[in-house]
Amino acid sequence: MTTTDQFKILEELDADATLQSILDYAVESTAPATGKARSEEIQKAISALDGKKLMEIQDRLSTIVGQILENHIDTDNLQPCTDEQLHHLMVELLDQKDLKRLIDVRYSMIRLQIFHHITEMHRAKGVPDPEWAPGEVFVPEVGKKFTREGGRIKGQLDQEALAEALGPERWKQVTTDRHIPAVPAHTVTELDEQKFLALVKSDPSVMELFGGCVRPGGRTTQSFHTR
């Protein structure tokens, strides 16, 4: 798993509500080893401010635009490549991969730093679970802000508890029997989202029963943005 991948571990009830929104409301990358090693090397060079290695990378990457101009590709009149063209395109592509690794690694480092800043900002204010709380940091000189989004606890439904709370008659109203053509074939009873939402809208008191059947699950994925 690359460094980027390592860091790359609702609404109130209304007409457009979904079952998950009510639940929430109620409550290794396959990159080759050489690529992974190169990403780790770049990260170490940046972290240690290794000028020599960073200059080596810069020397290679500074030629990218020149390579693009030199290795012209006429997309309106494509022709087979000569051996020399294949060589130059391969060199350009390898340099581009290093550029992408550098950008990806640096992006992940910035993400980690900003997430830490937001976490400590929340911790100082006594916000519960500061490492999971969404947050933002405004940068006035640029007119934009860093944001951390997601991290909310997702609700999970205990269907057995809900079936017991609703009783046999209402449970039958909100479920659908689905045939499973396995060996042996069998039928399973599943909560039907649309039927359940219809029942909630016709009888809002069902939400009180529903709320008692919601259990905390995992968290939504945290994401990093500039807004």
Summary of the structure (lengths in Angstrom):
residues: 227
radius of gyration: 26.8
end to end distance: 28.2
largest distance: 76.7
contacts: 549
relative contact order: 0.14
helix: 52%
strand: 17%
